Every structure is written in C-alpha cells, then in structure tokens.
Amino acid sequence: MKVANDIRLLGSGPRCGLGELILPENEPGSSIMPGKVNPTQCEAITMVCAQVMGNHVAITVGGSNGHFELNVFKPMIANALLHSLRLLGDASASFEKNCLRGIQANRE
C-alpha cells in the first residue's frame, strides 16, 4: 500500500503536486484538468491491500476460535487466504504491466 501511495503522490501533477514521476496514460485524463493522468493502477492496488487486510482480520478471528482440537472456521480461513492470494497475484501482475513498466522519471 505504501509503495502504491508513494507512486501515486510522486506522479501527481501537472500543475501542482510533486510531479517527480511520469505515470503511463492508461485511461483518459481529467475533463477539468488537462494533462492530468489518473493513477488508477495505484488506486486499485490500495483497494486490494485494504481487502487483504480485512481478510487477515477474518483469518485471525477464525484462528482464535479454534476450541480444543476443533476449529469450525477452517473453511472461512481457507477461503479468505485463497481470496487474498488471488487478489495479490492478479493485482501485482496488472500493476507491473500497466504502471511499473511505463513509469519514467520527470527529469525537469
């Protein structure tokens, strides 16, 4: 989440913001701010991170409800873990393909 937020902030601009990075133009920009590139890939990664953090809480609660040698939360734990793994894998591949490959330093 931190890396995605840092890239988003470093790519902010064009008129104000840090503007140290030039992000790839994957989607149309803003209708009210010409030249702005929407950091949609960074925003998607932060949403995935929030969901994975929520799944982690669910796994933790499920793990804490194992009584004696029986834990009836195992299906929920497995589902949350597999969901997080799929989200992280898909989001990482998309972020690399649609954002990281095209990032350039703003030398100005």
Sequence and secondary structure as in RCSB ss.txt:
>XXXX:A:sequence
MKVANDIRLLGSGPRCGLGELILPENEPGSSIMPGKVNPTQCEAITMVCAQVMGNHVAITVGGSNGHFELNVFKP
MIANALLHSLRLLGDASASFEKNCLRGIQANRE
>XXXX:A:secstr
 HHHHHHHHHT  SSSS   EE    S   SSSTT    HHHHHHHHHHHHHHHHHHHHHHHHHT BTTB TTHH
HHHHHHHHHHHHHHHHHHHHHHHTGGG EE   
